[in-house]
Amino acid sequence: MSWRNNTDCCTWDGIICSMDGAVTELLLSSRGLEGQISPSLGELTSLSRLNLSYNSLSGGLPVELMSSSSIIVLDVCFNRLGGEVQELNSSVCDWPLQVLNISSNRFTGDFPSTTWEKMRNLVVINASNNSFTGYIPSSFCISSPSFTVLDLSYNRFSGNIPPGIGNCSALKMFKAGYNNISGTLPDELFDAISLEYLSFPNNGLQGRIDGTHLIKLKNLATLDLRWNQLTGKIPDSINQLKQLEELHLCSNMMSGELPGKLSSCTNLKVIDLKHNNFYGDLGKVDFSALHNLRTLDLYLNNFTGTIPVSIYSCRNLKALRLSANHLHGELSSGIINLKYLSFLSLANNNFTNITNALQVLKSCRTMTTLLIGRNFRGEIMPQDENIDGFGNLQVLDISGCLLSGNIPQWISRLKNLEMLILSANRLTGPIPGWINSLNLLFFIDMSDNRLTEEIPINLMNMTMLRSEKYVTHVDPRVFEIPVYNGPSLQYRALTAFPTLLNLSYNSFTGEISPIIGQLEVHVLDFSFNNLSGKIPQSICNLTNLQVLHLSNNHLTDAIPPGLSNLHFLSAFNVSNNDLEGPIPTGGQFDTFPDFSFRGNPKICSPIVARRCNSTEEALTSPISTKQYIDKTVFVIAFGVSFGVGVVYDQIVVSRFLQSLRLRLVCPLE
């Protein structure tokens, strides 16, 4: 609004001038600007800083800006700029540009190479999150001895890491993750001895980490080589990296024992070695010196032995994951020394004595996520009334343990609980009436047990299962580290999970209450029980329903035609019941396969090769397939796909067994 004709431009918002009235800075970040960047900005001969970031600018990047005789800082990140970034052909070799930020745009083609040879003052280049292709150039510091930061991550670069980068003696940060880079880490790279941040995650790097070269990087604080194809062990010489704070080597093919000298890296805050082939007794590493450690993630390796007592000296530890290894023994009371522990996953090991484990863990007052499934096999679910801690617990998984007994009363005191997973045990008796006192609970999996009696009405009255706005009650930061459901399915926050009620594979009897129509669930699985009566018409009110499994019960009468109006329903199974009449048509029902209806001899439809009479056909859904398409209602293809995820994640819950029922195959880890 301040940009008006007949007024001094030095008074305009975003314009900074020198004492003599020359424009020196143009700062227009986050102003909603559209259109193209005018090359005439390069004619402002005193302009030293141009910031047009976080707008909606399109077109190309004018070469006049990069070749300006005055611009020192050029920041156009987070726009819609595209095309190729042109090489500078001028013979001038003293352009003043120091900082170039073109990240988060739509640039394509090869990244300039000869341009950087002509920039003696270059310090920072951030070209991340574009679509650049070709090789990474090695000319960044040929003329610029002060070149410090290079970020090329999230592009489509291929080929090897250029050895010439090792000549950048002042380089402190080199990021090239999420590309298609292959080959090995060149020996010359380690000649860049000023490096503090070295990051190449999610590429195709191979070979071993050479310890004799690694020790040259005395200032290294972050080493991130996740999601590559590296082999070999962690070199013993890592103990000489005294400044190391973060070590990310997960999802490679590395092996061997952890070097005992790792404990000499006393500044370590994060150790992430999950999904490799490391083995050996963890007790050989003395963790007690790692007082700054916040995250220790050893998921999915082959470690043996017991949990080292020295881990309990890491008093700043917030996240500890030792799941999917071969650890055994009982949990030590020393864990209560971890005053800040929020996330603990011990799932899929061979731990014993669940009663002792819960008695110990109840004193961890800061715990929000506890995953201990697939341990304590064949033991009895503790009913001890003295289990009275866990006041902040939001996620509890005790699945796959084959525990006997009843659903314990102490769970009723977990008032902040949002996810409860007790599947794949041998629990008996009814679901207790207090279940609806857990007002934040939106994910309930009690499948694969021996629970009996009718599905309680109290379960249908649960606050979060009846609230469309359940997400607003959930803390998206609950997971200190991502939760895994198997090695590839990753969840970063509670909001990534659907509202779910899974009571399949039990012995529930009686009818499904019509109150079920008041729920707002995404997944409803009552399959493999002894339910009888009709499918309630009220289920047609579950407009957000994506999975409905009612197979292998004793349900009778017709499939409600109104189910065809559930436009998000992508998985449906009512096989092996006593249903009769026509299968609804239109909408999602035109996508379900025949085995969703098998085992109902009185059902008729072309889907099951059984013709209906004219009276029965009149009872099918009044909305034809053509009308459904004409109304442009999106038909989700067969399968389960939940879009309740978080940016930078693809969250998909799709768990079908032979009977096509949805369940969590693995415990959360």
N, C-alpha and C positions, 0 to 999 in steps of 0.2 A: 504493500500500500504506500510505502514511502518513496517508491520509484516513480516520480512525477516529472513531467517536462518542466523546463524553466526553473528547476531547482538544482542546487549543487549536488552532483552525484556522490560527493564525499560524505553527504548526510544520509545517503540511502542505506537502508538496512542491509547488512552483509558486505558493505564496502568499507575498506580501510585505506586511508590515504596518508601520504607523507606530509611533512610540513609545507612543502611547496605545491601540494595539491595533486600530486601524481598518485594513481591507483597502485597500491602495493599488495593488497590482499583482497581476494574475492571469495567470501565464505558463505556458501549457499547450500549447506548440507540440510537435508530433510525439509525441503521447501515445496515438495510436490511438483517440481519442474518437469515439463515434458518437451518433446521436440528434439532437435539436434543441437550439438555444441557448435557454436560458430567459430570457424578458424580465425576470425578477426580478433579473438581474445589474445592471440599470439602477438598482436601489434601493440599491446600494452607493455611498453618497454621497461616499466618499473615493477611490473607484477612479479612478485616472488612466490606467492602461495595461492593456489587455485584449488578450492575444495567444493566439488559438486556432488559429493557422495550422497547416497540414500535418496535418490530421486527416481524419476521414470524417463530419463533421457535415453534416446535411441540413436540409430545411425552409427557412424564410425568414430574413431578417436582421431581428431585432426592432427596431422603430422606437425603442424605449426606449434602445437603446444609442447610436444616433446623436444622440438628443436628451438624452442624459445631461448633467447639470449638472457632471460632474466628469471624464469620460473625455476624455483628450487624444490618446491613441494607440489606435486600434481596428484590429486586424489579424486578419482571418479568411481570409486567402488560402489557396489549395490545400485546399479542402474540396468538399462537394457541395451547397452552398447554392444555392437556386434561387428562381424567382418574380421578382416585380418589387421593386425597391428603392423604398419608399414616400417620397413627398414629406412634408416636415415642415410641418404646418399651424399650429403654435403661433405665437403672436405674439412669443415670446421671440426676441431677436436677438443674444444674446451667448453662444451655446453655445461651450464651450472647445475643441471638437474641432479638432486640428491635422493629424493624420495618419489617413487612411482607406485601408486596403488591403483591397479585396474581390476582388483578382485571382484568376484560375484557379478559378472556380466555375461555376455554371450559371444565372446571373441572366439574365433576359430583359426584354423590353418597353423602353419609352422610359427613357432615363437621366434622373434627377431634374434639374430646372433651377432652380426657385424656392428649393429647399432651400439652395443655396450662397449665396443672397443674404442669408441669416440667419446666416452663419458668418463672424465677423470675424477669427477666429484661424486659419483654414484655411491650411495650408502645402502638403500633399501629398495627391493623390488618385491611387490606382492601381486602375483598374477593368479592366485588360487581361484578355484571355483569358476572355471571357464571351460572351453572345449578345445584348447590348444592340442595340436598333434605333433608328430615328429619327434626328433631327439632333443634332449636338454642341451642347450649350448654350453660351452665351457669358457666363454670369452668375457664373463662378467667382471673379472678383476684384472684383465690384461692392462688396462690403463688406470684403473681405480684402486689404489692400495687400501682405501678405507671401506671397501664393500663389506657390509656387516650382516644383512638379512636377505635371504632368498626363500620365498614361499611359492612353490609351484604345485601345491597339492590340489587334489580334485580337478584333474584335467585328463587328457588322454595321451600323455607322453609315453613313448615306448623306447626301446633300446636300452643301453646300459647307462649307469651313472658315469658321467664324463670324468676321467681321471684329472683333467685340468682344474676341477674345482679345488683340488688340493693346493693349488697355488694361491688361493684366497687366504692369505695369512691373517686377515682381520675378521674373517667370516665367523659369526657367532651362532647364527641360526640357519639351518638348511632343512627345509620341509618339502618333501615331494611325495607325500602319501596319496593313496587312492589314484594311481595311474596304472600304466601297463609296463612298468620298468622291470627289466629282467637282468640276468647275469649275477655276478658276485659284487660284493663291496670292494671296490678297487683299493689296492694298497695305498695309492697316492692320496685317496680321500683323507686318510688319517694324518696327512701332512698339514691339514688345516687345523693347526693345534689350538686355535682360539675357540673352536666350536664348543658351545654350551648346550645346544639343542640340535639333535640329529634325529630326524623323523622320516621314515619311509614305510608306514603301514600300508597294508592292502596292495601289495605289488606282487611280483613274481621273482623276488630275489632268492638266490640259491647259495649253496656253499656254507662255509663255517665262519664264525667270528674269530678272527686272528688276534689272539691275545697280545702278541708282540707289537702289533700295530695299534691296538685299542688303547694301550697305556700311554700313547702319545697325547691323547685327549685329556689332559690333566684337569681341564676346566669343565668337562662334560657334566651337565646336570640332568639332562633327559636323553635317554636312549630308547627310541620307539621303533621297533622292527616287527611289530605285530603282523599277523596274517600274511606271511610270506612262506617260503619253502626252505627255510634255513635248517641245516642239520648240525650235528656235533653237539658239544657241551658248552656250558658257560665257562669261559677261560678263568683259570685261577687268578690271573693277573687283574681281574676286575677289582680286586681289593685295593688297587692303587688309584682308583677313581674316587678320590676322597670327597669330591663335590657332588657325586651322583645322588640325585633325589628321586628320580623315577626310572624304573627299569621295566619296559614293556616288551616281552618276547612271546606273547601268547599266540596260539594257533600257528605254530610252525611244526617242524618235525625234529625238534631238538631232543636230546636224550642225555643220559649220564646222571650222576649224582650232583646235587648242588654243592658248589665249592664251599668248604668250611670258612674260607676267608671272606665270604660275602658279608660276614658280620663286621668286617672292618669298614664297610661303607656306612658309616654312622649317620650320614645325612639322608639316608634313604627314607622316603615317605611312601612310595608305592612300589611293590614288587608284584608284577602280573606275569605269571608263567603258565597260565592255564592252557589246557588243550595241547599238550606236548607229550613226550614219552619219557619225561624225567622219572627217575626211580631212586630207591635207597631209603635209608632211615633219616627222617627229618631231624632226629636228635643230634646228627653230626654237625648241624649248623647252630651256633649259639646266637639266638635272636635277642638275647638280653641287652646287647649293646645298641640295638636299633631303637633308641628312645623316641625318634621322630616318626617311626613307621605308622602310617594311617590305614593302609590297605595291604593285605597279604592274600593273594588269590592264586591258589595252586590247584584249582578245579581240573578234573579229568587228566590225571597223570597216573603214575604207578608207584606212588610213595607208600612205604610200609611203616610198621611200628606204631607207636602211640603218639599223641600230640605232645611235642616237646614242652616241658615245663617252662623253658626259657621264653616261649611266646608270651606267656602271661606277664612278662616284664616289659612288654611293649605297651606302656601305659597310655599312649595316644592312639592306639589301634581303634578304628571305627568299623572296619569291615574285615572279616576273617572268613575265607571260604576254603575248605579242605575237602569238599565233596568229590565223589567219584574217584576215590583212590582205594587203597587197601589198608586203611588205618583200623586199629582195633583198640580194645580196652575200655575203661570207664572214664567219664569226664571228670577232670580234677577240679577241686574247689578253687584252685588258683585263678580260674577264669574270672572270678569276681574282682580281681585287681584291674581288669580292663574297664575302667569307669566310663569310657566313652563309646563302648562297643554298641553299635546300632544294628549291624547286619552280621548274622552268623549262619553259615551253611555247613553242615556236617553230613549231608545226605549221601546215601549210596556208599557206605563204608561198612564196617563190621563192629560198630560200637555196641556195647551191652549196658544193661541196667538203666532202663529209661526212667525208673523212679528216682534214682540218684541224679541222673542228668537234669531232670526237671527241678529237683530240689536245689541243685546248684545254680541252675540258670535263672531261677526266679529272683535271685539277688542282683541280676544285671538290669538295673532299673532303666537304662537308656535303650534297651533292646526294642527295635520295631519290627525286625524280620527274623524269624527263627525257622530254619528249614532243616529238619532232622529225619526226614523220611528214609525208608529203606535201610534202617538199622534195627537193632533191638528185636530181631526176628523171633516170633513166637512167644514173646513176653506178654504180660498182662498190662492193659492200660491202667495207669495209676489213678486211683480214686481218692488219694490222700487229700483231705481238706486243708492240710498245711501248705499246699501249693497255692500261695496267695499273692505272688508277685505278678510280673508281666503287665504292669499297669499301662505301659506305653505300646504294647505289642499290637501290631497291625496285620501281620501276616504270620500264620501258623500252619506249617505243613508237617504232619506226622503220618504220611501215607506210605503204603507198601511195606509195612512192618509186620503184618499178620498178627496184630495185637488182638487179644481177646478181652472180654469185659464189656462194660457199657460206656456210652458217651459220658465223660466225667463231669461232675458238678462244678469243678474248679474253672472250667472253660466259661461258665456263666459270668465270671468276674472280670473277664477280659473286655471291658467296655469300649476299648478303642479298636477292637478286632474288626477288620474289613474283609479278610480272606481266611477261610477255614477249610483245610483239606485233610480229610481223614480217610481217604479212599484206600482200597486194597488192604483192608484189615479183616478181622473176624469179629467185629463189634456186634453185639446182640441187643435185644430190647428195643423200645421205641425211641423216637427222637424226643428228647425232653421238652416239656412245655415252656421252659425258660428261654428257648432259642430266640424268641422274638424280643427278648430284653437286650439283645446285642444290636443296638440301633444303627450301627455303621456297617454291618455285615452285608456285603453285596455279592460275594462269591462263595458258594457253599458246595463242596464236593464230598459227599458221603457215599459214593458209589463203591460197589464191590465189597460189601459187608454182609451181615446177616441180620440187618435191622428188620423189625416186625411191626405189626399193628397198622393202623391207618396213618396216612400222611397227615400230620396234625394241622388243624386250622391255624394255629399260631404261626406256623411256617409261612402261611399265605398272607399273614398280616405284618410281616417284617417291613420296617420303615424303608430300608434301602432297596428292597426288591419291589417296592411299590412306588418309588420316586423316580421320575424322569430326570431329575437334576442330581442324581447320585454323584456324578463326576465332580460337582462343585464341593462335595464334602471330602474329597480324597486328596491327600497330599501328594503331588506328583514327584516330590523329591524323596519319597520314602526309601528308595533303594540306593544305598551308598555305591553299589556296583550293580550292573545288570543281572537280572535273574534269568536262569536258563531252564528250559523244559526240554532236556536233551541238548546235545552239543551245538545245535544250529538255531534253535528257536529262542529268541532273546526278548526280554521285557525290561524296559528301563524305568517304568513307573507303574503305579497301580492303575492309572487311567488307561493303560494299554490292555487291561483285561476286560472281558465282557461281564455284564451281570449274568450270573450263572447259578442254576439250581440243578444239581446232578445227584439223583437218588437211584440211579440204575443199579442192576445186579444186587438187589436185596430181596426181602420177602414181604413187602408192604401189601396190604389187602384193602378192601373197601373201594369206594368210588372216588373219582377225582372231584374235589369240591368245586362248585361253580365260582367260588371266590377267586379261583385261580385267574379269572379274567381281569382282576384288579392289579396284577403284577405288571412290571415293566422290564421283564427279563429279556436277554438276548438268546440265552441257551436254556432249554428246558428238556431234561432227559429223565424219564420215568421208566425206561425200558427194562425188561427182564425182572418183572415183579409179578405179583398176583392180583393186580388191580382189575376191577370189574365195572360193569355199568357202561354208560355212554361217555363218549368224548364230549365234555361240556361245550355248549355253544359259545360260552363266554371266552373260550380260548381264542375265538376270532377277534377279540378285542386287543390281543397282544400285538400291537402294530409294529413293535420293534423286534419281534421274534425273528431270529435267524436260523435257529436249530430247534426242531421239535422231534423227539424220539419217544415213541410210545410202544415200540415193538415188544413182542413176547410177553403179553399180558392176557387178560380174558375180556377185553373190551368188546362191546356189542353195539348194535344199531349202525347208523350211517356215519360216514365221515362228514362233518359239518361243511356244507358248500361254501360258507363264508371264509374258510381258510384260504381260498384262492385270492382273497383280497389282502393277504399278508405279503406285501410286495418285497419285503426283505428276507422272506423265508427261503433259505438256500439249501437246507438239508432237512428231509422229512422221511420218517420211517414209522409205519404202523403195521409192519409185517407180523404174521403169526399171532393174530387175535381172532375174534369171532365177528368181525365187522361185515356189513352187508350193504347192498345198494351200489349206486354208481360212484365212481371216483370223480371228485370235482374237476372241472376243466377250466382253462384260462389261467392267466397269470403264471405264478411259479409252478403250478401243477402240470404245465406242459413241459417242464424240464426234469421232472423226477423219473427215475428209471423204474422198471417193473418190480425189482426186488424190494422197493419201498412198500409194496402192497402184498407181496406173496404170503401164502399161508392164511388167507382169508377166503375160503371157498365160496362165500356168498357175495363177494364183491364182483362188480361187473364194469368193464371198460375195455376199449381196444388195447389199452396198455397191458392188461392181463389176459388178452385174447378170450374174453368172455362177454358176449353181447348183452346189453341191457334192453329191457322192453321199453316201450314209449313212455310209460308212466314214470319209470325210474329215470329216464333221460331228462324228463322235465324238472327233476329235482336237482340237477347239476347247476353249477354256477351260472347266473344269467349273463356274466360278462364273457363274451367270446374272445378268442385270441386276437382277432383283428381289432376289436374294440379296445382291447388292452394295449395293443401297440399304438393305435391311433391316439390314445391318451398319453403317449410317450412316457409310460411308466417303465423304469429301467428294470430289466429282468436279469437278476444275478445268475450266472452260470452255476451248474451243480458243483457243490463243494462248500466248504466253510471258510469264510474270509471276513474277519472283523476289522472294521476301519476305525476303531476307537483308539488308534495308536498315537504315538508321539513323533514329532519331526525327527528325521534322521534314523528312523526305525521303520521296519516293515513287520508289523505284528500280525501273525496269522495263527488262529487256533483251529487246527484241522486234525482231529483225532478219530479215525475210523478203525474199528476192529473188524473181524469177519462179519459181524452182525450189523455193521455200519452204524454203530452207536458212538457217540462222542464221549471221550473220557480223556483224562490226562494219563498218557502212557507212562511217563516218567515222573518221579517226584520233582518238585521245583528244587533247583540247585544253585 
